[in-house]
Amino acid sequence: MKSFFLLPMVAGVLLVAIESTPAQTNVPPAEKKIRIVLVGDSTVNDAGGWGRSFKEFLTGNLECINTAANGRSSKSFIDEGRWKAALALKGDYYLIQFGHNDEPGKGPERETEPNTTYYQNMTRYVHDVRAIGAKPVLVTSLTRRTFDQSGNGKIVSTLTPYVAAVRRLAAAEQVPLVDLNASSTAYCEEIGPARAAGFNPIVKGKSDATHLNAQGQLIFARQVVVALRQAVPELAPDLRSVPDPAATMPDKLFDVKKYGAAGDGQTDDTPAIQKAVDACAAAGGGVVKFPAGTYWSKPIFLKGDNLTVQLDAGAKLLASDHFADFAVPEKAGAVRAFVNADGLDNLTLTGKGMIDGAGAAWWREMRSAQKAGRPEPRRPRLVWLQHCHHLRIEGITLQNSPSFHLVPGNCDDVAVTGVTIRAPADSPNTDATDPSGCRHVVYSQCTFDVGDDNIAIKSGQVDPAHPDAAVEDMLVENCTFLAGHGMSIGSETTGGVKYLTVRDCTFDGTTSGIRIKSDRTRGGLVESCTYSNLTMRNVKIPINITCYYPKIPATDSSLPVTDKTPRYRNLKIVNVTAESPRSAGFLIGLPECCVSNVVFENVHITAPTGLTVRNARAVQFLNSDIQTKSGSALILETNAEVTGIK
C-alpha cells in the first residue's frame, strides 16, 4: 500500500521535541540581543530558503541577520567579499550552509571538490568565526526533492559527498551540527514525491524542487530549530515553541487594539476586528494580532492571502451568544459561523490564546426544543474554513462551540498542530473537528475533549478529479482523545476516503476508538486506512466499524449495490491495546457488500464481551487476542470469514 503523509514519523518526532519544551512567552528581555548570522546560498536566504521562517521562532532576545545569497558557493561567498562583510556584523553565532552551488558544473568561480577545496573552505569558516570570539554551527545542505524515477520513493542526491564532508568537519573540529540534509531527506521520502512537490515554488511555470514555498520554508525552518535546540542548548530558552510571524513582518502587524478593539469582554469589538482584517488584506497580507484581553464579537470574516491571525497568551476571542447575530437575512433559518474564511491561500491561526463559542445558550435552546418536540435550531460552527490552501493552525485553544468547532472544507495542505479543542462531555453535537473533502491533512499533538466526534472525516461530495478519493492523504499522530466519540470516518463517505494513517495516539474515556460509520444513503469507498500504536483506556467500543448508521439492525437482507453503498476494504490495525467496560466492538458490513481485507496485528483487547463480526471477509488476526469476561473472543454472525483467532 502506498501512502502520502504531510508530516511523517520523523517530522512527528521533531514536533514533539519542539513542543515539549516550555513556552518562551515569559523569557525576560536581555540587555543586549544575541545575534545569529546566517551564511549560505539560496536555500538559506529569505526569498526561497528556510531563513525567513527561522526568524519566526526567535524571541526578542535574539536577532537574526541573513547574509545568504542566491547562487553562492563556499568559494564564491568568500571571493566576493561576502564572508568578510558577514564577519564584520560581529555575530555571536554563525549558521553556515553551503553545497548546492559547489557541485561540478557550476563553473570555476563556484565549484569545489568535496574532500579538498570544499572541506578547506568550510574549515576556514569555522576558524574565522572562532577567531572573532563567536560560535560556528555547521548545517548540512537542504535536500533537493528529486526522486528516483524507478518509483522506489528514494531521493537521488548529488549532495552526498558535500554533506559527508560537513559531518566529518563537525566531528573533527567539535562544531555543533544541524544535519538538515538527514532530516529533510527522511521527511520527503516519508511523505513521497507527490506530497514533497507541494513545497516547490512555481518559477516561470515550472516546479522548483530545490527552493521552498512558504509552507516548505516553515517546515524546514522548524527542523533547523529543533536540531539547534539540541546542538546549542544555551539557545533553547530563546527558541519559540510556536512561530511568531510578526517577527518577520513588523511593518505588516495589525493590532486589533490599535483599530479600536477594547478587549474588555463587554464592548462589541466586531467593527474593530473586521477593520484590522480588512486593512491586512488591503496590504497584501500580514499579521492580525490579538493582545491579551477578551474580545466580544459577532461573526468575523477573514480576507486576503498570506494572513496570520495571532492570538497571544491571555487573548480570548469570545462569540456573541445572541442568536440574531448569526442569522443570514437572505436565507431563512440559516446561520453563519463565528470565524469564516473562503478561498484563502496561506492562512494561519496561531498563538497561545483561544476562541470561545459561548455555546451554553445554544445548547440550552437545543435541549429545550428536543424536550418540547420543536424543530431543532440551526447552530453556528465555531471556525469555518472553506476552499483554503496551505492552512496552518497551531497552539490555540478552541472551546464551547454551539456545534462543530473546527471545520476545514475542501481545503488542501492543512496542518493542525498542538491545538486543544474542548467542550462539556454532554454538549450536543460539539464535534472537535470535521475535515470535509480535504486532501493532504495532518493533525499532530492535539487534544480533543468534546461532546461528540473527536475527529469526523467527512466526504459527502464526489470529486471528479479524484474518483473515490475526495478525501486523501490524512495523518493523525500523537494526539489525545478524551470525552467524545473517537476517531471517526463518516457518516458521509460518498466521495471516498483513501490513505488515512492514525498512529501514536491515546484514547481515554471515549465512546469509540476506531470508528467508521455510514449507510446506504450516503456511503462510498473507504480504503487503505492504517491505525497503529494506539492505547485505549475505558473506551466503550474500541473497534466500531459498521456500514449502518445510526443503529445496527439485528438482521438485514441484501439490496442492489449502488453508488451510495458503503464499501470498506484494506484496513490495517496494528499494535493496539484496549480496555473496554462494554465490548470489544463491531466489524459489520452489508449483505450485498462485505467489509474486506482487514488485518489485526498485535492487537490486545480486554472487554466483557467479544468482537461481533458480520458480513466481513478476509479478516485476519496476527499475534492478537481478545480477553472477555464471558463468551468467546469473536461473535461470528452471517458471512464472517476470520482467521487467526477463535
C-alpha positions as CSV (number, residue, x, y, z in Angstrom):
1,M,0.0,0.0,0.0
2,K,1.4,3.4,-1.0
3,S,0.6,6.3,1.2
4,F,1.3,10.0,1.3
5,F,1.6,11.8,4.6
6,L,2.0,15.5,5.1
7,L,4.0,15.1,8.3
8,P,5.8,11.8,8.6
9,M,7.2,10.0,11.7
10,V,10.4,11.9,11.6
11,A,8.5,15.1,11.5
12,G,6.3,14.0,14.3
13,V,9.4,13.4,16.4
14,L,10.7,16.8,15.6
15,L,7.4,18.4,16.5
16,V,7.3,16.6,19.8
17,A,10.8,17.8,20.6
18,I,9.9,21.4,19.9
19,E,6.5,21.5,21.6
20,S,7.6,19.6,24.7
21,T,9.7,22.5,25.9
22,P,8.2,25.2,28.0
23,A,6.7,28.2,26.2
24,Q,9.1,31.1,25.9
25,T,6.5,33.9,26.4
26,N,7.9,34.9,29.8
27,V,11.6,35.0,28.9
28,P,12.9,38.3,30.3
29,P,14.5,40.6,27.7
30,A,18.2,40.6,27.5
31,E,20.3,43.8,27.9
32,K,21.9,43.0,24.6
33,K,20.4,40.8,21.9
34,I,22.2,37.7,20.9
35,R,23.0,38.0,17.2
36,I,22.7,35.0,14.9
37,V,24.1,35.4,11.4
38,L,23.0,33.0,8.6
39,V,25.6,32.3,5.9
40,G,24.8,30.3,2.8
41,D,23.1,30.0,-0.6
42,S,19.5,30.5,-1.8
43,T,18.2,27.5,0.2
44,V,19.0,29.6,3.3
45,N,18.1,33.1,2.2
46,D,14.8,34.8,3.0
47,A,13.3,34.5,-0.5
48,G,13.4,30.8,-1.3
49,G,15.1,29.2,1.7
50,W,14.4,28.5,5.3
51,G,15.9,31.7,6.7
52,R,12.8,33.8,6.8
53,S,10.7,31.3,8.7
54,F,13.6,30.6,11.0
55,K,13.3,34.2,12.3
56,E,9.7,33.5,13.4
57,F,11.0,31.0,16.1
58,L,13.2,33.6,17.8
59,T,12.2,35.5,20.9
60,G,13.0,39.2,21.4
61,N,16.4,38.2,23.0
62,L,17.7,37.0,19.6
63,E,18.2,38.9,16.4
64,C,19.0,37.2,13.1
65,I,20.8,38.7,10.1
66,N,20.6,36.6,6.9
67,T,23.6,37.1,4.6
68,A,22.8,34.1,2.5
69,A,22.8,34.9,-1.2
70,N,21.5,33.3,-4.4
71,G,23.9,31.2,-6.4
72,R,26.8,31.4,-4.0
73,S,29.1,28.5,-3.1
74,S,31.6,28.1,-0.2
75,K,34.2,29.6,-2.6
76,S,32.4,32.5,-4.3
77,F,30.9,33.7,-1.0
78,I,34.5,34.3,0.2
79,D,35.9,35.5,-3.1
80,E,33.2,38.2,-3.5
81,G,33.9,39.6,-0.1
82,R,30.6,38.5,1.4
83,W,32.2,36.5,4.1
84,K,34.3,39.5,5.2
85,A,31.1,41.5,5.4
86,A,29.4,38.8,7.4
87,L,32.2,38.6,9.9
88,A,32.0,42.4,10.3
89,L,28.5,42.0,11.7
90,K,30.1,40.6,14.8
91,G,27.6,37.9,15.3
92,D,27.5,35.7,18.4
93,Y,26.5,32.6,16.4
94,Y,27.1,31.8,12.7
95,L,25.0,29.1,11.0
96,I,26.8,28.1,7.8
97,Q,25.3,26.0,5.0
98,F,26.9,25.5,1.5
99,G,26.9,22.7,-1.0
100,H,24.3,23.3,-3.7
101,N,26.5,25.6,-5.8
102,D,29.8,23.9,-5.0
103,E,28.9,20.9,-7.2
104,P,30.5,20.2,-10.6
105,G,29.1,22.1,-13.5
106,K,28.6,25.3,-11.6
107,G,31.7,27.0,-13.2
108,P,35.2,27.6,-12.0
109,E,34.2,30.6,-9.9
110,R,31.9,28.5,-7.8
111,E,32.6,24.7,-7.9
112,T,34.7,22.9,-5.3
113,E,35.8,19.4,-4.7
114,P,34.2,17.9,-1.6
115,N,37.2,16.4,0.1
116,T,39.7,19.2,-0.7
117,T,38.7,22.7,-1.6
118,Y,35.2,22.5,-0.1
119,Y,36.5,21.0,3.1
120,Q,39.2,23.7,3.3
121,N,36.6,26.5,2.7
122,M,34.3,25.1,5.4
123,T,37.2,24.8,7.8
124,R,38.1,28.4,7.1
125,Y,34.6,29.5,8.0
126,V,34.9,27.6,11.3
127,H,38.3,29.1,12.2
128,D,37.3,32.6,11.2
129,V,34.2,32.6,13.4
130,R,36.2,31.3,16.4
131,A,38.8,34.0,15.7
132,I,36.3,36.8,16.4
133,G,35.1,35.0,19.6
134,A,31.8,33.7,18.0
135,K,30.5,30.2,17.8
136,P,30.1,28.4,14.4
137,V,27.3,26.0,13.7
138,L,27.5,23.8,10.6
139,V,24.3,23.0,8.7
140,T,24.2,20.3,6.1
141,S,22.5,21.1,2.8
142,L,18.7,21.1,2.5
143,T,17.8,18.1,0.3
144,R,16.7,18.6,-3.3
145,R,13.3,16.9,-3.7
146,T,14.3,14.9,-6.7
147,F,13.2,11.3,-6.6
148,D,14.4,8.1,-8.2
149,Q,12.5,7.6,-11.4
150,S,12.1,3.9,-10.7
151,G,9.4,4.7,-8.2
152,N,11.2,3.4,-5.1
153,G,10.4,6.5,-3.2
154,K,14.0,7.4,-2.6
155,I,15.7,10.7,-3.2
156,V,18.5,10.8,-5.7
157,S,21.1,13.2,-4.3
158,T,24.3,14.6,-5.8
159,L,24.9,16.5,-2.5
160,T,26.0,13.4,-0.6
161,P,29.8,13.9,-0.7
162,Y,29.4,17.6,0.4
163,V,27.1,16.5,3.3
164,A,29.6,13.8,4.3
165,A,32.4,16.4,4.3
166,V,30.5,18.7,6.7
167,R,29.8,15.9,9.0
168,R,33.4,14.9,9.1
169,L,34.5,18.5,9.7
170,A,31.9,18.9,12.6
171,A,33.3,15.9,14.3
172,A,37.0,16.8,13.7
173,E,36.6,20.4,14.9
174,Q,33.9,19.7,17.5
175,V,31.5,22.1,15.9
176,P,27.7,21.9,16.6
177,L,26.0,20.3,13.7
178,V,22.4,20.8,12.3
179,D,22.0,17.8,10.0
180,L,19.3,19.3,7.9
181,N,20.1,17.1,5.0
182,A,19.3,14.0,7.0
183,S,16.0,15.3,8.5
184,S,14.8,16.9,5.2
185,T,15.6,13.7,3.2
186,A,13.9,11.4,5.7
187,Y,10.9,13.7,5.8
188,C,10.5,13.9,2.0
189,E,11.0,10.2,1.5
190,E,8.3,9.5,4.1
191,I,5.7,11.8,2.5
192,G,6.6,10.7,-1.0
193,P,7.1,12.6,-4.3
194,A,3.6,13.9,-4.8
195,R,3.4,15.5,-1.3
196,A,7.1,16.7,-1.3
197,A,6.3,18.5,-4.6
198,G,3.9,20.6,-2.6
199,F,6.8,22.5,-1.1
200,N,8.1,23.5,-4.6
201,P,7.6,27.1,-5.7
202,I,6.5,27.6,-9.3
203,V,9.0,29.5,-11.2
204,K,8.2,30.5,-14.8
205,G,5.6,27.8,-14.9
206,K,8.0,25.1,-13.7
207,S,8.1,23.3,-10.3
208,D,11.4,24.1,-8.5
209,A,12.5,21.1,-6.4
210,T,15.5,23.0,-4.8
211,H,13.9,26.1,-3.2
212,L,10.9,26.4,-0.9
213,N,7.5,28.0,-1.0
214,A,6.0,29.5,2.2
215,Q,4.8,26.1,3.6
216,G,8.2,24.5,2.9
217,Q,10.1,27.3,4.5
218,L,8.2,26.9,7.7
219,I,8.5,23.1,7.9
220,F,12.3,23.0,7.2
221,A,13.0,26.0,9.4
222,R,11.3,24.1,12.2
223,Q,13.6,21.2,11.6
224,V,16.6,23.6,11.9
225,V,15.2,25.0,15.2
226,V,14.6,21.5,16.7
227,A,18.2,20.4,15.8
228,L,19.6,23.7,17.0
229,R,18.0,23.3,20.4
230,Q,19.9,20.1,20.8
231,A,23.2,21.2,19.2
232,V,23.4,24.6,21.0
233,P,21.3,24.1,24.2
234,E,22.1,27.6,25.6
235,L,19.9,29.0,22.8
236,A,17.0,26.8,23.6
237,P,15.2,29.2,26.0
238,D,15.0,31.8,23.3
239,L,13.7,29.5,20.5
240,R,10.0,29.6,20.4
241,S,7.7,26.6,20.6
242,V,5.2,28.3,18.2
243,P,6.5,30.6,15.4
244,D,5.6,34.3,15.7
245,P,5.0,35.5,12.1
246,A,5.1,39.1,13.3
247,A,8.8,38.7,13.9
248,T,9.3,38.8,10.1
249,M,6.6,41.4,9.2
250,P,6.9,44.3,11.7
251,D,5.6,46.6,9.0
252,K,2.6,44.4,8.5
253,L,1.3,44.0,12.0
254,F,-2.3,44.9,12.5
255,D,-3.0,45.1,16.2
256,V,-6.8,45.0,16.8
257,K,-6.5,47.3,19.7
258,K,-5.0,49.9,17.5
259,Y,-8.1,49.7,15.3
260,G,-10.3,50.4,18.3
261,A,-10.9,47.0,20.0
262,A,-11.4,47.3,23.8
263,G,-10.7,43.7,24.8
264,D,-12.8,44.1,27.9
265,G,-15.3,41.3,27.2
266,Q,-18.2,43.7,27.1
267,T,-17.7,46.1,24.2
268,D,-18.7,45.0,20.8
269,D,-15.3,44.6,19.2
270,T,-16.6,43.3,15.8
271,P,-16.1,46.6,13.8
272,A,-12.5,47.0,15.1
273,I,-11.6,43.4,14.4
274,Q,-13.0,43.4,10.9
275,K,-11.3,46.7,10.2
276,A,-7.9,45.2,11.2
277,V,-8.6,42.2,9.0
278,D,-9.6,44.3,6.0
279,A,-6.6,46.5,6.4
280,C,-4.3,43.5,6.5
281,A,-5.9,42.1,3.3
282,A,-5.5,45.5,1.6
283,A,-1.8,45.4,2.4
284,G,-1.4,42.1,0.7
285,G,-1.2,40.1,3.9
286,G,0.3,40.3,7.4
287,V,-0.5,39.5,11.0
288,V,-3.7,40.4,12.7
289,K,-2.7,40.4,16.4
290,F,-4.9,40.0,19.4
291,P,-3.0,41.0,22.6
292,A,-4.2,39.7,26.0
293,G,-7.8,40.5,26.6
294,T,-11.3,39.3,25.9
295,Y,-12.8,40.4,22.6
296,W,-16.5,40.1,22.4
297,S,-17.6,39.8,18.8
298,K,-20.2,38.9,16.3
299,P,-19.2,36.8,13.2
300,I,-16.0,37.9,11.6
301,F,-14.8,37.2,8.0
302,L,-11.1,36.6,7.3
303,K,-9.9,38.0,4.0
304,G,-6.8,38.1,1.8
305,D,-4.0,35.7,1.1
306,N,-0.9,35.4,3.4
307,L,-3.0,36.2,6.5
308,T,-1.9,35.2,10.0
309,V,-4.3,35.6,12.9
310,Q,-2.3,35.6,16.1
311,L,-3.9,35.2,19.5
312,D,-1.4,36.0,22.2
313,A,-1.4,34.3,25.6
314,G,-4.3,35.6,27.6
315,A,-6.3,36.6,24.5
316,K,-9.8,35.3,24.1
317,L,-12.0,35.9,21.0
318,L,-15.4,35.4,22.5
319,A,-18.5,34.9,20.4
320,S,-21.8,36.7,21.0
321,D,-24.5,34.4,22.4
322,H,-27.3,36.5,20.8
323,F,-28.9,34.2,18.2
324,A,-29.8,37.0,15.9
325,D,-26.2,38.0,15.4
326,F,-25.6,34.8,13.4
327,A,-28.7,34.9,11.2
328,V,-28.4,35.0,7.4
329,P,-31.1,37.5,6.4
330,E,-31.3,36.3,2.8
331,K,-31.8,32.6,3.8
332,A,-34.4,31.9,6.5
333,G,-33.2,29.6,9.2
334,A,-29.5,29.6,8.1
335,V,-26.7,30.7,10.4
336,R,-23.2,32.0,9.9
337,A,-20.1,30.6,11.6
338,F,-18.3,32.7,14.1
339,V,-14.9,32.8,12.3
340,N,-15.3,32.5,8.5
341,A,-12.8,32.1,5.6
342,D,-13.3,31.1,2.0
343,G,-10.8,30.7,-0.8
344,L,-7.7,32.0,1.1
345,D,-4.1,30.9,0.4
346,N,-1.5,30.7,3.2
347,L,-3.9,31.2,6.1
348,T,-2.5,30.7,9.7
349,L,-4.3,30.8,13.1
350,T,-1.7,30.7,15.8
351,G,-0.8,31.6,19.3
352,K,-1.5,30.6,22.9
353,G,-4.9,32.3,23.1
354,M,-8.4,30.9,22.5
355,I,-11.6,31.2,20.5
356,D,-14.7,30.6,22.7
357,G,-18.0,30.0,21.0
358,A,-20.2,30.8,24.1
359,G,-22.2,27.7,23.2
360,A,-24.1,27.2,26.5
361,A,-27.1,29.3,25.4
362,W,-27.4,27.4,22.1
363,W,-27.1,24.0,23.9
364,R,-30.0,25.0,26.3
365,E,-32.2,26.0,23.3
366,M,-31.3,22.7,21.6
367,R,-32.3,20.7,24.6
368,S,-35.5,22.7,25.1
369,A,-36.5,22.1,21.5
370,Q,-35.9,18.4,21.8
371,K,-37.9,18.2,25.0
372,A,-40.8,20.2,23.6
373,G,-40.8,18.4,20.2
374,R,-40.0,21.6,18.3
375,P,-37.6,21.7,15.3
376,E,-34.0,21.9,16.5
377,P,-32.5,25.3,15.8
378,R,-29.6,25.6,13.4
379,R,-26.4,26.3,15.3
380,P,-23.3,28.0,14.1
381,R,-19.9,26.4,13.7
382,L,-17.0,28.0,15.5
383,V,-14.3,28.1,12.8
384,W,-15.5,27.5,9.2
385,L,-12.6,27.5,6.7
386,Q,-13.6,26.6,3.1
387,H,-11.6,26.2,-0.1
388,C,-8.3,27.3,1.6
389,H,-4.8,26.2,0.5
390,H,-1.8,25.9,2.8
391,L,-3.8,26.2,6.0
392,R,-1.9,26.2,9.3
393,I,-3.5,26.1,12.8
394,E,-1.1,26.0,15.7
395,G,-1.1,26.2,19.5
396,I,-4.6,27.8,20.0
397,T,-7.5,26.5,22.1
398,L,-11.0,26.3,20.6
399,Q,-13.8,25.8,23.1
400,N,-17.6,25.8,23.7
401,S,-18.8,25.9,20.1
402,P,-22.5,25.9,19.6
403,S,-21.9,22.9,17.3
404,F,-18.8,21.8,15.4
405,H,-15.6,23.5,16.4
406,L,-13.2,23.4,13.5
407,V,-14.4,22.7,10.0
408,P,-12.0,22.8,7.1
409,G,-14.0,22.1,4.0
410,N,-12.5,21.4,0.6
411,C,-9.1,22.5,1.7
412,D,-5.7,21.3,0.6
413,D,-2.5,21.2,2.6
414,V,-3.7,21.5,6.2
415,A,-1.6,21.3,9.3
416,V,-3.2,21.4,12.7
417,T,-0.5,21.2,15.5
418,G,-0.7,21.5,19.2
419,V,-4.3,22.6,19.2
420,T,-6.7,21.9,22.2
421,I,-10.4,21.6,21.4
422,R,-12.8,21.2,24.3
423,A,-16.5,21.4,25.4
424,P,-18.5,19.7,28.1
425,A,-19.0,16.0,27.5
426,D,-22.8,16.4,27.4
427,S,-22.8,19.4,25.0
428,P,-24.7,18.3,21.9
429,N,-23.0,17.8,18.5
430,T,-19.9,19.6,19.5
431,D,-17.5,17.7,17.2
432,A,-13.9,18.8,17.7
433,T,-13.0,18.9,14.1
434,D,-14.7,17.7,10.9
435,P,-12.3,17.9,7.9
436,S,-14.6,17.6,4.9
437,G,-13.5,16.9,1.4
438,C,-9.9,17.8,2.3
439,R,-6.6,16.5,1.0
440,H,-3.1,16.4,2.5
441,V,-4.1,17.0,6.1
442,V,-2.2,16.5,9.4
443,Y,-3.4,16.6,13.0
444,S,-0.4,16.4,15.4
445,Q,-0.1,16.7,19.2
446,C,-3.7,17.9,19.6
447,T,-6.1,17.2,22.4
448,F,-9.8,16.6,21.8
449,D,-12.3,16.6,24.7
450,V,-15.8,17.3,23.5
451,G,-19.5,16.1,23.4
452,D,-19.5,14.3,20.0
453,D,-16.9,13.1,17.4
454,N,-13.4,14.0,18.3
455,I,-12.4,13.8,14.7
456,A,-15.0,13.1,12.0
457,I,-13.6,12.8,8.5
458,K,-16.4,13.6,6.0
459,S,-16.5,13.0,2.3
460,G,-20.0,13.9,1.2
461,Q,-19.4,15.1,-2.4
462,V,-17.9,13.3,-5.3
463,D,-14.8,14.9,-6.6
464,P,-14.5,14.2,-10.4
465,A,-10.8,15.0,-10.3
466,H,-10.2,12.3,-7.6
467,P,-12.7,9.5,-8.0
468,D,-13.4,7.6,-4.8
469,A,-10.8,9.8,-3.0
470,A,-12.3,13.2,-2.4
471,V,-10.5,12.8,1.0
472,E,-6.9,11.5,0.6
473,D,-3.7,11.6,2.5
474,M,-4.6,12.3,6.1
475,L,-2.4,11.7,9.1
476,V,-3.4,11.9,12.8
477,E,-0.5,11.4,15.2
478,N,0.5,11.9,18.8
479,C,-3.0,13.1,19.7
480,T,-5.0,12.6,22.8
481,F,-8.7,11.7,22.6
482,L,-10.7,12.3,25.8
483,A,-14.5,12.7,26.0
484,G,-16.2,12.2,22.6
485,H,-17.0,9.6,20.0
486,G,-13.5,8.8,18.9
487,M,-11.5,8.8,15.6
488,S,-14.3,8.7,13.1
489,I,-14.8,8.4,9.4
490,G,-18.3,9.3,8.2
491,S,-21.1,9.2,8.2
492,E,-20.9,10.9,4.8
493,T,-18.4,8.9,2.7
494,T,-19.9,9.3,-0.8
495,G,-16.8,11.0,-2.2
496,G,-14.5,8.3,-0.8
497,V,-11.7,8.3,1.8
498,K,-8.2,7.0,0.9
499,Y,-4.9,6.8,2.7
500,L,-5.6,7.6,6.3
501,T,-3.0,6.9,9.0
502,V,-3.7,7.2,12.7
503,R,-0.7,6.5,14.9
504,D,0.8,7.0,18.3
505,C,-2.4,8.3,19.9
506,T,-4.1,7.8,23.3
507,F,-7.8,7.3,23.8
508,D,-9.2,7.8,27.4
509,G,-12.9,7.6,28.1
510,T,-14.1,8.0,24.5
511,T,-17.2,6.2,23.4
512,S,-15.5,4.6,20.4
513,G,-11.9,4.2,19.4
514,I,-11.6,3.4,15.8
515,R,-14.9,4.3,14.1
516,I,-16.1,4.0,10.6
517,K,-19.8,4.8,10.1
518,S,-22.0,5.2,7.0
519,D,-25.2,3.8,5.5
520,R,-26.8,3.0,2.1
521,T,-27.9,6.6,1.6
522,R,-24.5,8.3,1.9
523,G,-21.9,5.6,1.5
524,G,-18.8,5.3,-0.6
525,L,-15.4,3.7,-0.7
526,V,-13.2,3.8,2.4
527,E,-9.8,2.1,1.8
528,S,-6.2,1.9,2.7
529,C,-6.5,3.1,6.3
530,T,-3.9,2.2,8.9
531,Y,-4.2,2.5,12.7
532,S,-1.1,1.8,14.7
533,N,0.4,2.3,18.2
534,L,-2.8,3.2,19.9
535,T,-3.6,2.9,23.6
536,M,-7.2,2.9,24.7
537,R,-8.4,3.1,28.3
538,N,-12.0,2.9,29.3
539,V,-13.2,3.1,25.7
540,K,-16.7,1.6,25.4
541,I,-16.3,0.3,21.8
542,P,-12.6,0.1,20.8
543,I,-13.5,-1.2,17.3
544,N,-16.6,0.3,15.8
545,I,-16.7,-0.3,12.1
546,T,-20.1,-0.6,10.6
547,C,-22.0,0.0,7.3
548,Y,-25.1,1.0,9.3
549,Y,-25.8,4.3,10.9
550,P,-27.0,5.3,13.4
551,K,-28.2,1.8,14.6
552,I,-27.2,-1.7,13.6
553,P,-30.2,-3.9,12.8
554,A,-30.4,-7.4,14.2
555,T,-30.8,-8.8,10.7
556,D,-30.9,-7.5,7.2
557,S,-31.4,-8.6,3.6
558,S,-29.3,-8.0,0.6
559,L,-30.1,-4.9,-1.6
560,P,-28.8,-3.9,-5.0
561,V,-25.3,-2.2,-4.9
562,T,-25.5,1.5,-5.9
563,D,-23.0,4.4,-5.9
564,K,-24.1,5.1,-2.3
565,T,-23.3,1.6,-1.0
566,P,-20.7,1.7,1.8
567,R,-17.6,-0.1,0.8
568,Y,-14.7,-0.7,3.3
569,R,-11.5,-2.5,2.4
570,N,-7.8,-2.8,3.1
571,L,-7.9,-1.7,6.7
572,K,-4.9,-2.5,9.0
573,I,-4.9,-2.2,12.8
574,V,-1.5,-2.7,14.4
575,N,-0.1,-2.5,17.9
576,V,-3.3,-1.6,19.7
577,T,-4.0,-2.2,23.4
578,A,-7.6,-1.5,24.5
579,E,-9.6,-1.8,27.7
580,S,-13.4,-1.6,27.4
581,P,-16.1,-1.6,30.0
582,R,-18.7,-2.8,27.4
583,S,-17.5,-4.9,24.4
584,A,-14.6,-5.3,22.0
585,G,-16.8,-3.8,19.3
586,F,-18.2,-4.4,15.9
587,L,-17.0,-5.2,12.4
588,I,-20.1,-5.2,10.3
589,G,-20.6,-4.9,6.6
590,L,-23.7,-5.3,4.3
591,P,-25.1,-8.5,2.9
592,E,-24.5,-7.1,-0.6
593,C,-21.1,-5.6,0.1
594,C,-18.9,-7.1,2.8
595,V,-16.1,-5.4,4.6
596,S,-12.9,-7.0,3.2
597,N,-9.2,-7.4,3.8
598,V,-8.9,-6.3,7.5
599,V,-5.8,-7.2,9.4
600,F,-5.4,-7.1,13.2
601,E,-1.8,-7.4,14.1
602,N,-0.5,-7.3,17.7
603,V,-3.9,-6.2,18.9
604,H,-4.9,-6.9,22.5
605,I,-8.4,-6.1,23.8
606,T,-9.9,-6.7,27.2
607,A,-13.7,-6.4,27.4
608,P,-16.8,-8.0,28.9
609,T,-17.8,-9.4,25.5
610,G,-16.1,-10.1,22.2
611,L,-16.0,-8.6,18.8
612,T,-19.1,-9.0,16.7
613,V,-18.3,-9.9,13.0
614,R,-20.9,-9.9,10.3
615,N,-20.6,-9.6,6.5
616,A,-16.8,-9.3,6.7
617,R,-14.4,-11.3,4.6
618,A,-10.6,-11.9,4.7
619,V,-10.3,-10.8,8.3
620,Q,-7.0,-11.9,9.7
621,F,-5.7,-11.8,13.3
622,L,-1.9,-12.0,13.8
623,N,-0.4,-12.3,17.3
624,S,-3.6,-10.8,18.7
625,D,-6.1,-11.7,21.4
626,I,-9.4,-10.6,22.9
627,Q,-9.9,-11.4,26.5
628,T,-13.5,-11.5,27.6
629,K,-15.3,-12.0,30.9
630,S,-18.0,-14.1,29.2
631,G,-18.4,-15.7,25.9
632,S,-15.9,-16.1,23.0
633,A,-13.5,-13.6,21.7
634,L,-15.4,-13.4,18.4
635,I,-19.1,-13.4,17.9
636,L,-19.3,-14.7,14.4
637,E,-22.6,-14.0,12.5
638,T,-23.6,-14.2,8.9
639,N,-20.8,-14.1,6.2
640,A,-18.0,-13.8,8.8
641,E,-14.7,-15.1,7.4
642,V,-12.0,-14.8,10.1
643,T,-8.6,-16.5,10.6
644,G,-6.0,-16.4,13.4
645,I,-8.3,-16.2,16.4
646,K,-11.2,-18.2,17.9
